[in-house]
Amino acid sequence: MSHAVAAAFLALETHAPTLEDTRTRDLFTTDPSRFEKFSVALDDDFLFDFSKHKITRGTLDLLVALAKARNLESRRDALFSGEAVNNTENRAAMHMALRDLSTRPLMIGGENVRPLIEAEREKVFAFARAVRSGEAKGATGLPFTDVVNIGIGGSDLGPAMAARALSPYGSEGPRAHFVSNVDGADLADTLATLDLSRTLFIVSSKTFTTQETMANAASARARLVAALGEDAVAKHFAAVSTKLDKVAAFGIDASRVFGFWDWVGGRYSLWSSIGLGLVISVGPENFTQFLQGGYDIDEHFRSAPLDKNIPALMGLLGVWHRNVMKRGAHAVIPYDQRLARFPAYLQQLDMESNGKSVTRDGGLATHQTGPVIFGEPGTNGQHAFFQLLHQGTDVTPIDFLVAAVPTAADAHHHALLFSNCLAQAEAFMRGRTLEEAKAQLRAQGLNEDEVDALAPHKVFPGDRPSSVMLYRRLDPRTLGRLVALYEHKVFVQSVIWDINPFDQWGVELGKELANRLAPIVENGGASTEGLDASTAGLIAWRRSATS
C-alpha cells in the first residue's frame, strides 16, 4: 500500500470519532439544506439521496481523497479503454461495450469490436422477432407460447431478475421461465404445466460443459424427444455458447446459436446474447431501452466529478461503512415486488466480484473487502428481518429502491408502498430515544411503573444509515440504470481495496470436488477411501437411506 493510500485511510479513521457524539437527526436540524447537499439527480428520472448517512462534507472530502490516492479516475479510464484490467486472466472487462449506443470505435486488443457487437445483437433481435411473431415455430407447426432459459449463475440470475422486473413489458411475448438448479425439481416443476410442442429451450453455457446446466439441458432434451421425437430438437432448442461443435452434437441448428466474448464476464453478461430470453420476452425495442439505461450510467460514471458521481459515491460510502465503521453486511430493499430477484442478482455481482482476500499483485488484502449482501422486497422485509436492522446489535447500511409512479399497479397501493419506504428510511435514521418512548407510553395511559418497565424495549437507536434511489417508474431504461450503477459501484470498491473484481477462482474448488464425488455418489459400490471422515460418513449414510 502506498504512503498516500495509507494516509488517506488514516485520515478517515481519525475523522470517524469526531462524529461519535453526533446524531444524524441533528445534522438535518442544523443544516436545512442537507438534502440538497447530499443528493444527486440524474436528469428528471433518477435521484440518489445519501443524506441519511452520518457523514459531513468533511467525510465526503476524505473519501474522495482516498479515491484519488487509489487513482480511481485513471483506473476507470483503463476499464473503458479496453485494457486487460482482469489481470489474472489477462482480459479486458468491456461489458460496457455491449450497451454503448454511440458510434465511436470500441477498441479491445487493437480491434474495433463495435461491428461484431452490433452484428451479434441484430442476430439475437431477428430471432427474437421471429419467435414473438410466430414466424419461428415448433416441430408441430405451432408458435411458441413459452421460453425456458436453462443456465446458472450469470446465465440465469441476470435474465431471470430482469424478466421479472419488466414483466409488464412482456405481455406480447411468450412467457419466460428460468431453470438453474441441478435439483431435478426445478426442471420438473417448470415443465409441469407447459406444452412441450409450444416450448422453446435456450441453453446458456459459454463452454457448453457447465455441470448443472448441461444436466438440465439433457433432461429437457430427453423429455422433448420422448414427446415429439428426435427431429424436434433442432426446432425447440437454441443456445448461447461459443462451442459450436458441442452445440451441434446436442442437435441445435447453427442458425440458433448466439455467442459473446471472453471480455464479458458471466455476471456482467446480461447485456449480451445471454439476454436472449429477456429479448424474446420484452422485445428488441424494450431491450434497447435497457441498454440505453446502462449507457446513461456509463457516461455519467465517466464524466461526473467524484463528489457528484452516483456509482462513485455508492462505492465510497460502502468503503466508509465496511472499513472505517466495521460493518460487515449491506441490505438492498426494493420497494417494488417486481424487483424481488434484484438482491439475489446483486449477491452474485458484488460477492463474487469483491469476495477476495488477495490483492491484484498476489499479496494479502490490507483491509476488509466485500460485505455480505442480502435483501427482500419491502414491505415483506419489514415483517421479517427489519427487527434486527432497527434494534439489533449490529448496524447494517441499507439501499432503498422505489418508484415515484407505479407500473401496471394500483395507485392507492403504491401510495402505501411509497409511504412505507420513506417511513422506514426515516425511522432508521431518526430512531426513538428513551424519553420519547416514555412520553409515548404515558400518552397511552400507562402508569410510571409500566412506563419504566416497557420503555427500554421501545427505544430505537437510530443512526442506521440508508440511501434512497428514487426513480420515476420501473421501466426498461430505469432497470438498465440500476444494474449499471451497481456494476460500477462494485468496480469502485475493488479499486479502493486493490482487488480484481473480474475473476472468480473461488468457485473452482467446489466444482472440482463435485466432479470427483459425483461418480462415487452415483455408484453405490464405489470406494470412499481417501475421503475425509465426514464426507465418507455422509455418503455411507445416504447409501443406507436409499438401499
Residue, then its C-alpha position, 0 to 999 in steps of 0.5 A: m500500500s502506498h504512503a498516500v493510500a495509507a494516509a488517506f485511510l488514516a485520515l478517515e479513521t481519525h475523522a470517524p470519532t469526531l462524529e461519535d457524539t453526533r446524531t444524524r437527526d441533528l445534522f438535518t436540524t442544523d443544516p436545512s439544506r442537507f438534502e440538497k447537499f447530499s443528493v444527486a439527480l440524474d436528469d428528471d428520472f433518477l435521484f440518489d439521496f445519501s443524506k441519511h448517512k452520518i457523514t459531513r462534507g468533511t467525510l465526503d472530502l476524505l473519501v474522495a481523497l482516498a479515491k484519488a490516492r487509489n487513482l480511481e479516475s485513471r483506473r476507470d479510464a483503463l476499464f473503458s479503454g479496453e485494457a486487460v484490467n482482469n489481470t489474472e486472466n489477462r482480459a479486458a472487462m468491456h461489458m460496457a461495450l455491449r450497451d454503448l449506443s454511440t458510434r465511436p470505435l470500441m477498441i479491445g486488443g487493437e480491434n474495433v469490436r463495435p461491428l461484431i457487437e452490433a452484428e451479434r445483437e441484430k442476430v439475437f433481435a431477428f430471432a427474437r422477432a421471429v419467435r414473438s411473431g410466430e414466424a419461428k415455430g415448433a416441430t408441430g407447426l405451432p408458435f411458441t407460447d413459452v421460453v425456458n432459459i436453462g443456465i446458472g449463475g450469470s446465465d440465469l440470475g441476470p435474465a431471470m431478475a430482469a424478466r421479472a422486473l419488466s414483466p409488464y413489458g412482456s405481455e406480447g411475448p411468450r412467457a419466460h421461465f428460468v431453470s438453474n438448479v441441478d435439483g431435478a425439481d426445478l426442471a420438473d416443476t417448470l415443465a409441469t404445466l407447459d406444452l412441450s410442442r409450444t416450448l422453446f429451450i435456450v441453453s446458456s453455457k459459454t463452454f457448453t460443459t457447465q455441470e448443472t446446466m448441461a444436466n438440465a439441458a439433457s433432461a429437457r432434451a430427453r423429455l422433448v424427444a420422448a414427446l415429439g421425437e428426435d427431429a424436434v430438437a433442432k426446432h425447440f432448442a437454441a443456445v448461447s455458447t461459443k462451442l459450436d461443435k458441442v452445440a451441434a452434437f446436442g442437435i441445435d441448428a447453427s442458425r440458433v446459436f448466439g455467442f459473446w466474448d471472453w471480455v464479458g464476464g458471466r455476471y456482467s453478461l446480461w447485456s449480451s446474447i445471454g439476454l436472449g430470453l429477456v429479448i424474446s420476452v420484452g422485445p428488441e425495442n424494450f431491450t434497447q431501452f435497457l441498454q440505453g439505461g446502462y449507457d446513461i450510467d456509463e457516461h455519467f460514471r465517466s464524466a461526473p466529478l467524484d463528489k457528484n458521481i452516483p456509482a462513485l459515491m455508492g462505492l465510497l460510502g460502502v468503503w466508509h461503512r465496511n472499513v472505517m465503521k466495521r460493518g460487515a453486511h449491506a441490505v438492498i430493499p426494493y420497494d417494488q415486488r417486481l424487483a424481488r430477484f434484484p438482491a439475489y442478482l446483486q449477491q452474485l455481482d458484488m460477492e463474487s466480484n469483491g469476495k477476495s482476500v488477495t490483492r491484484d499483485g498476489g499479496l494479502a488484502t490490507h483491509q476488509t473487502g466485500p460485505v455480505i449482501f442480502g435483501e427482500p422486497g419491502t414491505n415483506g422485509q419489514h415483517a421479517f428481518f427489519q427487527l434486527l436492522h432497527q434494534g439489533t446489535d449490529v448496524t447494517p447500511i441499507d439501499f432503498l429502491v422505489a418508484a415515484v409512479p407505479t407500473a401496471a399497479d394500483a395507485h392507492h397501493h403504491a401510495l402505501l408502498f411509497s409511504n412505507c419506504l420513506a417511513q422506514a428510511e426515516a425511522f432508521m435514521r431518526g430512531r426513538t430515544l428513551e424519553e420519547a418512548k416514555a412520553q409515548l407510553r404515558a400518552q397511552g395511559l400507562n402508569e410510571d411503573e409500566v412506563d419504566a418497565l416497557a420503555p427500554h424495549k421501545v427505544f430505537p437507536g437510530d443512526r442506521p444509515s440508508s440511501v434512497m434511489l428514487y426513480r420515476r417508474l420501473d421501466p426498461r431504461t430505469l432497470g438498465r440504470l440500476v444494474a449499471l450503477y451497481e456494476h460500477k459501484v462494485f468496480v469502485q470498491s475493488v479499486i479502493w481495496d486493490i482487488n480484481p473484481f473480474d475473476q472468480w477462482g473461488v468457485e473452482l474448488g467446489k466444482e472440482l470436488a463435485n466432479r470427483l464425488a459425483p461418480i462415487v455418489e452415483n455408484g453405490g459400490a464405489s470406494t470412499e477411501g481417501l475421503d475425509a471422515s465426514t464426507a465418507g460418513l455422509i455418503a455411507w449414510r445416504r447409501s443406507a437411506t436409499s438401499 
